[in-house]
Amino acid sequence: MTPAQRYVASRYEEAVDADLDIDEVRRYLLEHGIVRTPGQVAYELQQVYEFHQYVEMHQPKPRMDARAFDRAVGHA
């Protein structure tokens, strides 16, 4: 592995150790200067770095849209 590949691999390992979901992993990588799409993150976790089943077990939480939020807090 090149130094750059080791750097990326270590950031992935830190994200997995922190038990981040897939969106959080992508943002964590971005904070460290590593730009990846959600698809690239999923592929690299499973195929390149062999964190099997990580993607399936760490799906992002569903986001609430503004209308659902208003209903939830009683503003609707």
C-alpha positions as CSV (number, residue, x, y, z in Angstrom):
1,M,0.0,0.0,0.0
2,T,1.1,3.5,-0.7
3,P,1.1,6.1,2.1
4,A,-2.0,7.7,0.6
5,Q,-3.8,4.3,0.6
6,R,-2.7,3.7,4.2
7,Y,-4.1,7.1,5.2
8,V,-7.5,6.4,3.7
9,A,-7.6,2.9,5.2
10,S,-6.8,4.3,8.6
11,R,-9.6,6.8,8.4
12,Y,-12.0,4.1,7.4
13,E,-10.9,2.0,10.4
14,E,-11.4,5.0,12.7
15,A,-14.9,5.5,11.4
16,V,-15.7,1.8,11.8
17,D,-14.3,1.8,15.3
18,A,-16.5,4.8,16.2
19,D,-19.5,2.7,14.9
20,L,-20.6,5.5,12.5
21,D,-23.4,4.9,10.0
22,I,-22.7,5.2,6.3
23,D,-23.6,8.9,6.0
24,E,-21.5,9.7,9.0
25,V,-18.5,7.7,7.6
26,R,-18.8,9.8,4.4
27,R,-18.8,13.0,6.4
28,Y,-15.9,11.8,8.6
29,L,-13.8,11.1,5.5
30,L,-14.7,14.5,4.0
31,E,-13.5,16.2,7.2
32,H,-10.2,14.5,6.6
33,G,-9.9,15.6,3.0
34,I,-11.2,12.3,1.5
35,V,-14.0,13.0,-1.0
36,R,-16.3,9.9,-1.6
37,T,-19.8,9.4,-2.8
38,P,-22.1,7.2,-0.7
39,G,-21.7,4.4,-3.3
40,Q,-17.9,4.7,-3.1
41,V,-18.0,4.5,0.7
42,A,-20.2,1.4,0.6
43,Y,-18.0,-0.3,-2.1
44,E,-14.8,0.5,-0.3
45,L,-16.0,-0.7,3.1
46,Q,-17.2,-4.0,1.7
47,Q,-14.9,-4.8,-1.1
48,V,-11.6,-2.9,-0.6
49,Y,-11.3,-2.9,3.2
50,E,-13.5,-6.0,3.8
51,F,-15.7,-4.7,6.6
52,H,-18.3,-7.3,5.6
53,Q,-21.9,-6.6,6.5
54,Y,-21.0,-3.1,7.9
55,V,-23.1,-1.3,5.3
56,E,-26.1,-3.4,5.9
57,M,-25.8,-3.0,9.7
58,H,-25.1,0.7,9.7
59,Q,-27.7,2.3,7.5
60,P,-28.4,6.0,8.1
61,K,-31.4,6.9,10.2
62,P,-34.3,8.2,8.1
63,R,-34.5,11.9,7.8
64,M,-37.6,13.8,8.8
65,D,-38.9,16.4,6.4
66,A,-40.2,19.7,7.5
67,R,-43.9,18.6,7.4
68,A,-43.2,15.5,9.4
69,F,-41.3,17.6,12.0
70,D,-44.1,20.1,12.3
71,R,-46.6,17.3,12.9
72,A,-44.3,15.7,15.4
73,V,-43.9,18.9,17.5
74,G,-47.6,19.9,17.0
75,H,-47.3,22.8,14.6
76,A,-49.4,21.3,11.9
